[in-house]
């Protein structure tokens, strides 16, 4: 081979070795999509979460983000990127599905998270439950979503948010606490008074599993009652608030009659065991439960007495009782209790009905 031929062969060999196609490439982390970085500048990502690893769902990613961002209060919304398009031998197509609430409301503004749970027996599979907790770790907002898809087998059907979407089946907000269970949600609303009482509203879904029959308005509560906002204290008899004594008394109905004696004054104990006129149609021994619907107290009555042992108070309530035999009072009874201080404690002394 001539000297010129050798040089030509050497140049071709070097060029082939330098071709990038001949060198294997290594994928790096830089090739992965960070869902936090794809949002526009007006939105601030809060969290990205996989929703499907242990539930058998189609691959999907939740992105929580702030909008209308301010220094102290920024509402939080959510969108789910769901892999629901693509054939068996085709790469998937991933679309965003917003978690929309009635009236374009927000999921929360403090500590929002989303869990996968089965909370609606009328709907197949699982639901998404979005929850917001306040600084005291109380659940103050809760929203329930179910995946709506009338064409589950048409994987190449055109993307249409009016056909496939996450439907809001219930949304609850309160200053107290929300409890979400299977086919049951209890909402606690703080009374904001001295005795830390609350109204409890219990909701049950309709036959379709929705708490929002018209898609916007929350259906009426199935039942309501007055209770202790943060639970009954260890020894409620030591409470300085007579309304707590009366509420605890009615909560104790259904147990042994003797359990009621500590709530009553020496004079009031003479009403046992029949306890006439206390608001139930049956003697205490036959009562299964007493449901207090309203309770009213009058601090002004207490302040008019000068001596502690002469202090008196008045508590009025509306109560509905259930018997152990299955009976239920058709309407609330209006009951009033006069209390007095006895042995340094409030005691239920005299009763009247109206």
C-alpha positions in Angstrom: 0.0 0.0 0.0 1.3 3.4 -0.9 2.1 6.1 1.7 -0.9 8.1 0.5 -3.2 5.1 0.8 -2.1 4.4 4.3 -2.8 8.0 5.3 -6.3 7.9 3.8 -7.1 4.6 5.7 -5.9 6.1 9.0 -8.0 9.2 8.5 -11.2 7.1 7.9 -10.5 4.9 10.9 -10.2 7.9 13.2 -13.4 9.5 11.9 -15.3 6.3 12.5 -14.1 6.0 16.1 -15.2 9.6 16.8 -18.8 9.1 15.5 -21.2 9.6 18.5 -23.5 6.9 17.3 -20.9 4.4 18.0 -20.6 5.3 21.6 -23.2 4.0 24.1 -25.0 6.8 26.1 -25.7 6.7 29.8 -29.0 8.2 31.0 -28.7 10.7 33.8 -31.1 12.1 36.4 -31.3 15.3 34.3 -33.5 13.4 31.8 -36.2 12.9 34.3 -39.2 15.3 34.5 -39.6 17.2 37.7 -43.3 18.0 38.0 -42.5 20.8 40.5 -40.7 22.7 37.8 -43.2 22.6 35.0 -45.7 25.0 36.7 -45.9 28.6 35.5 -44.3 31.3 37.7 -47.7 32.3 39.2 -48.0 28.9 40.8 -45.8 27.5 43.6 -45.5 23.8 43.9 -46.1 22.3 47.4 -45.7 18.6 47.0 -45.6 15.8 44.4 -46.9 12.4 45.3 -47.3 9.0 43.6 -50.9 7.8 44.3 -50.7 4.3 42.8 -47.8 2.2 44.1 -49.8 0.0 46.5 -53.3 0.4 45.2 -53.4 -1.2 41.8 -54.4 2.1 40.2 -53.2 3.4 36.8 -49.9 5.3 37.2 -50.7 8.8 38.4 -49.0 11.7 40.2 -50.5 14.3 42.4 -49.2 17.8 42.3 -50.3 20.2 45.1 -49.6 23.9 44.4 -50.3 27.4 45.8 -52.0 30.1 43.8 -52.8 33.7 44.5 -49.6 33.5 46.5 -49.2 35.9 49.4 -46.8 35.9 52.4 -49.4 34.8 55.0 -52.2 33.0 53.2 -52.1 31.1 50.0 -54.9 28.7 48.9 -53.8 25.3 47.8 -55.2 23.4 44.8 -54.3 20.0 43.3 -54.0 18.3 39.9 -53.5 14.6 39.1 -51.3 13.6 36.1 -52.9 10.3 35.1 -51.6 7.7 32.7 -54.9 6.6 31.2 -54.1 6.7 27.4 -52.1 4.4 25.3 -52.3 0.8 24.0 -50.5 -2.3 25.3 -47.6 -1.8 23.0 -47.7 2.0 22.8 -46.1 4.6 25.1 -48.6 6.1 27.5 -50.1 9.6 27.2 -50.4 11.5 30.4 -53.0 14.2 30.9 -53.6 16.6 33.9 -56.9 16.3 35.8 -57.7 19.1 38.3 -59.3 18.3 41.6 -62.1 20.7 41.3 -64.3 21.7 44.2 -67.8 23.4 44.1 -67.6 27.1 43.4 -63.9 26.7 42.5 -63.0 26.5 46.2 -59.6 25.5 47.5 -58.5 22.3 49.2 -56.9 24.2 52.1 -54.2 26.7 53.0 -52.0 25.0 55.7 -51.1 21.3 55.5 -52.8 19.6 52.6 -52.4 15.9 51.9 -54.2 13.4 49.7 -54.8 9.7 50.6 -56.3 6.8 48.6 -59.1 5.2 50.6 -62.4 3.3 50.1 -65.0 5.6 51.7 -68.0 5.2 49.4 -69.6 1.8 49.2 -71.8 2.8 46.3 -68.8 3.4 44.1 -66.4 0.7 42.9 -62.7 0.9 43.8 -61.1 3.6 45.9 -61.5 7.4 46.2 -59.1 10.2 46.7 -59.5 12.0 50.1 -57.9 15.5 50.2 -57.4 16.7 53.8 -56.2 20.0 55.3 -54.9 20.1 58.9 -54.5 23.3 60.8 -51.6 24.2 63.1 -53.1 22.1 65.9 -53.3 19.1 63.6 -57.1 19.1 63.5 -58.6 18.1 60.1 -60.6 21.2 59.2 -61.2 20.6 55.4 -61.9 17.4 53.6 -62.9 16.6 50.0 -63.8 13.3 48.5 -63.1 12.6 44.8 -63.9 9.6 42.6 -62.6 8.8 39.1 -65.4 9.3 36.5 -64.9 7.4 33.3 -67.8 6.2 31.1 -65.4 4.7 28.6 -62.8 2.7 30.6 -61.9 0.4 27.7 -61.4 3.1 25.1 -57.8 4.0 25.7 -57.4 6.0 22.6 -60.6 8.1 23.0 -60.0 11.8 22.5 -59.1 13.7 25.7 -62.2 15.4 27.1 -62.5 16.7 30.6 -66.3 16.6 30.4 -66.1 12.8 30.0 -63.2 11.7 32.1 -62.5 13.6 35.3 -62.2 13.5 39.1 -65.7 14.2 40.4 -66.1 15.8 43.8 -68.5 13.7 45.9 -68.2 15.7 49.1 -66.6 18.8 50.5 -66.5 19.8 54.2 -65.0 22.8 56.0 -65.3 23.8 59.6 -63.5 25.6 62.4 -63.5 22.4 64.5 -62.8 19.0 63.0 -63.9 16.7 60.2 -64.0 12.9 60.5 -64.2 10.9 57.3 -65.3 7.2 57.5 -67.0 4.7 55.2 -70.3 6.2 54.1 -70.2 8.7 57.1 -68.7 12.1 57.7 -69.0 13.9 61.0 -68.3 17.7 61.1 -67.6 19.4 64.4 -68.4 23.1 64.7 -67.0 24.9 67.7 -69.5 26.9 69.7 -66.9 29.4 70.6 -68.1 29.6 74.2 -66.5 29.3 77.7 -67.4 25.6 78.1 -65.8 24.4 74.8 -68.9 22.7 73.5 -69.5 21.9 69.8 -72.2 21.0 67.4 -71.7 17.7 65.7 -73.3 17.2 62.3 -73.4 13.7 60.8 -73.7 13.3 57.0 -74.5 10.2 54.9 -74.2 9.9 51.1 -77.0 9.3 48.7 -77.5 6.1 46.7 -74.9 7.2 44.2 -72.4 7.8 47.0 -72.5 11.6 46.8 -72.8 14.2 49.6 -73.4 16.8 46.9 -76.6 15.6 45.1 -76.7 18.6 42.8 -72.9 18.7 42.5 -72.7 22.0 44.5 -74.8 22.0 47.7 -74.0 19.8 50.6 -77.0 17.6 51.6 -78.7 18.1 54.9 -77.2 16.4 58.0 -78.8 13.1 58.9 -78.5 14.0 62.6 -77.0 16.6 64.9 -76.1 16.9 68.5 -74.3 18.9 71.1 -71.1 17.4 72.6 -67.8 18.2 74.2 -65.5 19.7 71.5 -62.3 18.1 72.8 -63.7 15.2 74.8 -65.1 15.1 78.3 -62.6 16.0 81.0 -61.3 13.4 83.5 -63.6 14.5 86.3 -66.2 16.7 84.8 -67.8 17.2 88.2 -64.9 19.6 89.1 -65.7 21.9 86.2 -66.6 25.5 87.0 -69.2 25.5 84.2 -72.6 24.1 85.1 -73.6 23.4 81.5 -70.8 20.8 81.4 -72.3 19.1 84.4 -75.7 18.9 82.8 -74.4 17.7 79.4 -72.3 15.0 81.1 -75.3 13.9 83.1 -77.3 13.3 79.9 -74.3 11.6 78.3 -74.3 9.2 81.3 -77.8 8.0 80.6 -77.9 4.4 79.4 -75.6 3.2 82.2 -76.4 2.3 85.8 -78.8 4.6 87.5 -76.3 5.0 90.4 -73.9 6.7 88.0 -76.2 9.6 87.9 -76.2 10.3 91.6 -72.9 12.3 91.7 -74.4 14.9 89.4 -77.4 15.6 91.7 -77.6 17.6 94.9 -78.8 15.9 98.1 -82.3 17.3 97.3 -82.0 16.3 93.6 -81.1 12.7 94.5 -84.6 12.3 96.0 -85.8 12.3 92.4 -84.1 8.9 91.7 -84.9 6.3 90.5 -87.8 7.5 88.5 -86.4 11.1 87.9 -89.8 12.5 86.7 -89.7 15.3 84.2 -86.1 15.1 83.2 -86.9 15.0 79.5 -87.2 11.3 78.7 -90.4 9.3 78.4 -88.8 6.4 80.3 -87.1 5.9 83.7 -83.3 6.3 83.5 -82.8 2.5 83.7 -84.7 2.1 80.4 -83.0 4.8 78.5 -80.5 3.8 75.8 -79.3 7.2 74.8 -80.1 10.9 75.3 -79.3 13.2 72.4 -78.9 16.9 73.3 -79.9 19.1 70.4 -79.6 22.5 72.1 -78.1 23.8 75.4 -78.4 27.3 76.9 -76.9 28.7 80.1 -77.2 32.0 81.9 -73.9 33.3 83.5 -75.8 36.3 84.8 -77.7 34.1 87.2 -74.5 32.8 88.6 -73.0 36.3 89.1 -75.8 37.6 91.3 -74.9 35.3 94.2 -72.2 36.6 96.6 -71.4 33.5 98.6 -69.9 30.6 96.7 -72.1 28.0 98.5 -75.2 30.1 97.7 -74.3 30.4 94.0 -77.1 29.2 91.7 -77.2 28.6 87.9 -79.7 27.7 85.3 -79.2 25.5 82.2 -81.9 24.8 79.6 -81.8 22.2 76.9 -83.7 20.3 74.2 -83.2 16.6 74.4 -84.5 13.6 72.5 -84.3 10.1 74.1 -84.1 6.6 72.8 -85.2 3.6 74.9 -83.5 0.3 75.2 -86.6 -1.3 73.8 -86.3 0.6 70.5 -88.6 3.5 71.3 -87.8 7.0 70.2 -89.4 10.3 71.3 -91.2 11.9 68.4 -90.0 15.4 69.4 -87.5 17.2 71.7 -88.4 17.8 75.3 -87.6 21.2 76.7 -86.0 20.9 80.1 -84.5 23.3 82.6 -82.2 22.6 85.5 -81.5 24.8 88.5 -78.0 24.0 89.9 -76.4 25.1 93.1 -73.0 24.8 94.7 -72.7 22.0 97.1 -69.4 20.8 98.5 -67.6 23.1 96.2 -69.2 21.6 93.1 -72.1 22.4 90.9 -75.0 20.0 91.5 -78.3 19.6 89.6 -80.9 20.5 92.1 -84.4 21.3 90.7 -85.9 20.5 87.3 -88.8 21.9 85.2 -90.2 21.2 81.7 -92.0 23.5 79.3 
